[in-house]
Amino acid sequence: PKGFFDCVGFRWSDNQIFFIDFKSAKGKPRADQIRFHHMLASRHVIHGLAYSVDDAIEIVEKGLIGYGF
């Protein structure tokens, strides 16, 4: 659905779900993605915008909430 992130995963180490949206260097989140971000952040769900593979790994490994927003 609109606003849903590109990647959804699960961290077995602590049973946490995570959401990652991949963006190009100049990419920006759309309004529907920002609304989804607010919902996830209010529930302390790991999620963020990844502009590189390193960003995606950092979001997951560090359990970042709202990275890149």
Secondary structure, 3 states (H helix, E strand, C coil): CCCCCCEEEEECCCCEEEEEEECCCCCCCCHHHHHHHHHHHHCCCEEEEECCHHHHHHHHHHCCEEECC
